[in-house]
Amino acid sequence: MKSKLTNLLIIALGILCGYLFYYFILMDIIDSFCNLSSTMYIITSLFALALCLIAFPFLLWVIIKKRVTRLWFRIVTILYFCLLILVFWGRPSYERVFSLNLIAALADCIQSREMLLQMILNLAVLFPLGYLFRFKSIPYKKSILCFLGISFIIEIVQYITKRGSFDIFDIILYITGMTLGYFVFSNLKLEVGDKR
């Protein structure tokens, strides 16, 4: 009985945290990426809300229980990669921009709430990818080269498809997010598998 109550409490707290994260952070970010009257806005908003309501209880469960079934691990991984596609390529097409000015990017983040939210998103969105590299026991030196490659590929594809600018600051944020994920999750001994 106590175990079921604990599990229910973890799930309820995770859903509350997921909703608050969606309401106070993601809604603003989605507003800045999508045209409010577009179908893509509705799809992105519903997907982001569903993802938060699933991912936050999952993360809380993982942190407390340190165990997850293979099925849930796969479901959350698939949802995560769908989110990445939406975040990086789900926004409207713009002109091609190439930005190498780190100081201007930092100044924008200080002056604009929208840019600060985008910076947080860029840092956080690839954080879980660091775990996947750690989970597969890829050494850090190889991982950092992969992080660099992934970051450049994202920015180049965004530039070519006009879904965002090629921004050196974004590349630094992506690498930092993945590196943080790699090291944070190295201290989390997560067991993925079904109970026997």
LINQUIBEL-V798494 format. One record per residue. N is the residue number from 1. RES is the residue in three letters. NEAR is the number of other ideal C-beta (glycine too) atoms within 8 Angstrom. D_LAST is the distance of its C-alpha to the last C-alpha in Angstrom with 2 decimals. Layout:
N:RES:NEAR:D_LAST
N:RES:NEAR:D_LAST
This chain:
1:MET:4:20.93
2:LYS:5:21.38
3:SER:6:17.98
4:LYS:7:18.93
5:LEU:8:22.37
6:THR:8:21.19
7:ASN:8:19.10
8:LEU:8:22.21
9:LEU:8:24.47
10:ILE:13:22.63
11:ILE:10:22.89
12:ALA:8:26.51
13:LEU:10:27.58
14:GLY:14:26.10
15:ILE:11:28.00
16:LEU:8:31.14
17:CYS:10:30.97
18:GLY:14:30.41
19:TYR:11:33.40
20:LEU:8:35.58
21:PHE:11:34.83
22:TYR:13:35.75
23:TYR:8:38.83
24:PHE:7:40.30
25:ILE:11:39.46
26:LEU:11:38.34
27:MET:10:41.00
28:ASP:11:43.74
29:ILE:11:42.34
30:ILE:12:41.97
31:ASP:8:45.55
32:SER:8:46.86
33:PHE:10:45.19
34:CYS:12:45.88
35:ASN:7:49.01
36:LEU:6:48.61
37:SER:4:49.96
38:SER:9:47.83
39:THR:5:45.02
40:MET:10:43.01
41:TYR:12:43.23
42:ILE:8:41.71
43:ILE:8:38.89
44:THR:13:38.18
45:SER:10:38.35
46:LEU:8:36.00
47:PHE:11:33.49
48:ALA:13:33.75
49:LEU:11:33.32
50:ALA:8:30.24
51:LEU:12:28.74
52:CYS:13:29.51
53:LEU:12:28.08
54:ILE:12:24.74
55:ALA:12:24.73
56:PHE:13:25.75
57:PRO:14:23.04
58:PHE:12:20.54
59:LEU:9:22.27
60:LEU:12:22.48
61:TRP:12:18.79
62:VAL:12:18.10
63:ILE:8:20.79
64:ILE:7:19.69
65:LYS:8:15.88
66:LYS:9:15.76
67:ARG:8:12.63
68:VAL:12:12.76
69:THR:9:11.04
70:ARG:9:12.70
71:LEU:7:14.66
72:TRP:9:16.25
73:PHE:10:16.96
74:ARG:8:18.75
75:ILE:9:20.60
76:VAL:11:21.92
77:THR:9:22.88
78:ILE:8:24.85
79:LEU:11:26.51
80:TYR:11:27.42
81:PHE:8:29.15
82:CYS:10:30.95
83:LEU:12:32.17
84:LEU:10:33.48
85:ILE:9:35.45
86:LEU:11:36.94
87:VAL:9:37.81
88:PHE:11:39.43
89:TRP:9:41.01
90:GLY:11:41.12
91:ARG:8:44.32
92:PRO:8:47.85
93:SER:5:49.79
94:TYR:10:52.14
95:GLU:4:54.59
96:ARG:9:53.48
97:VAL:9:53.61
98:PHE:7:53.12
99:SER:11:52.73
100:LEU:5:52.79
101:ASN:7:54.17
102:LEU:9:51.65
103:ILE:6:54.18
104:ALA:8:54.89
105:ALA:13:51.18
106:LEU:9:50.71
107:ALA:8:53.87
108:ASP:9:52.58
109:CYS:10:49.36
110:ILE:7:51.50
111:GLN:6:53.96
112:SER:8:51.82
113:ARG:6:48.90
114:GLU:8:47.83
115:MET:11:47.76
116:LEU:10:45.87
117:LEU:12:43.17
118:GLN:10:43.06
119:MET:11:42.76
120:ILE:9:39.79
121:LEU:11:38.15
122:ASN:12:38.84
123:LEU:12:37.34
124:ALA:8:34.21
125:VAL:10:33.49
126:LEU:15:32.44
127:PHE:13:30.69
128:PRO:8:27.14
129:LEU:12:28.16
130:GLY:19:28.40
131:TYR:12:24.68
132:LEU:9:24.00
133:PHE:13:26.24
134:ARG:13:24.56
135:PHE:9:21.05
136:LYS:6:22.45
137:SER:5:23.98
138:ILE:8:27.48
139:PRO:6:30.08
140:TYR:6:32.17
141:LYS:6:35.43
142:LYS:8:34.12
143:SER:14:32.43
144:ILE:10:35.73
145:LEU:8:37.55
146:CYS:10:35.05
147:PHE:15:35.48
148:LEU:10:39.23
149:GLY:8:39.05
150:ILE:12:36.88
151:SER:14:39.28
152:PHE:9:42.35
153:ILE:8:41.00
154:ILE:11:40.28
155:GLU:13:43.78
156:ILE:9:45.53
157:VAL:11:43.96
158:GLN:14:44.85
159:TYR:13:48.37
160:ILE:7:48.82
161:THR:8:47.53
162:LYS:9:49.44
163:ARG:11:46.35
164:GLY:10:47.05
165:SER:10:49.06
166:PHE:11:48.33
167:ASP:11:48.02
168:ILE:11:47.55
169:PHE:11:46.45
170:ASP:12:43.52
171:ILE:12:42.51
172:ILE:9:42.54
173:LEU:11:40.47
174:TYR:14:37.84
175:ILE:12:37.60
176:THR:9:37.49
177:GLY:16:34.71
178:MET:17:32.51
179:THR:11:33.36
180:LEU:11:32.53
181:GLY:15:29.15
182:TYR:14:28.53
183:PHE:9:29.43
184:VAL:11:28.01
185:PHE:12:24.54
186:SER:7:24.90
187:ASN:6:24.64
188:LEU:9:21.53
189:LYS:5:18.39
190:LEU:10:16.21
191:GLU:7:12.63
192:VAL:9:12.18
193:GLY:7:8.93
194:ASP:6:6.39
195:LYS:4:3.77
196:ARG:2:0.00
